[in-house]
């Protein structure tokens, strides 16, 4: 299962990741990090919707998002169709 991990100590709560997520599963948390910012998060029940597209990580100016992609099974590779 693809998923993201928000490195809360790096997140400044800019929420740019929420804008670019095609599945609209990233949201602002109610928690604050050690710097006083409300961090981005994905609810556990929404994590299965993550496709691992990495748009959020590419948009993040603070490199606060790690993306873990599920390897495709043999024969599932995109053949351009």
N, C-alpha and C positions, 0 to 999 in steps of 0.2 A: 504494500500500500504506500503510495506516495504521500509525503507529508512535509510540513515545514516546522522549523524550530525558531522561535524568536529569542534572540539573546537579550534578555531583559536589561542587563546592565549596560548594553550599548544603545538600546532603543530610546529615542527622544520623543516618541509619540507624535511624529509629524503626520502619520497616517497616510502617507503617499502609497503605501502598499495596499491599503484598502481600496484605493481608486483604480488600481491596475489589475486587481484580482478578477479574472473572468468568471469565477464561481461565486464571488461576493461573500466569501466566508471569513475574511479577516475583519476584525472589529477592534474598537478600543476597549481595553480591559478596565475594570474598576480598581485594579491594583496599581500601586505606584512602585517604581523602581527606587534604588538607593539615591538617585539624583532628583527625585520628586516628579518624574514624568509618568503619566499614565501610558502604559505600554500597549502594543498591538498584541492580539491573540487570536487563536482559532479555537472555538469550542470543540471538545472531544467528539461530540456527535456530528460535527461538520467536517472533521479531519478526513473522513473517507471520501469526501467530495473533491479533495485536492488532487490535481492532475500532475503536479510536479513541474508545471510550466516554467517556473522560476521568474515570472514577471515581477513578483514582489521583491525578490532578492536583487534583481537588476535595478529596480527603482530605488531601493533603500540607500540613502546617502551615507548611512552610518555602518553599513555592512553588518546589520544586526539580524539577518535572516539566513538560516541554512536550509537548503532544500535537499530532501532525500527522495529520490525517484525509485519507483519499483521497476526492476529490470523486466523488459519484455520477454515473453517466452519465445523460444525459437519458432520462427515462422510468423511471428506477429509484427515483424519489422515493417515500417512504412515503406511501401514499394512505389510511392509516387502516385497512387490512385486516389 
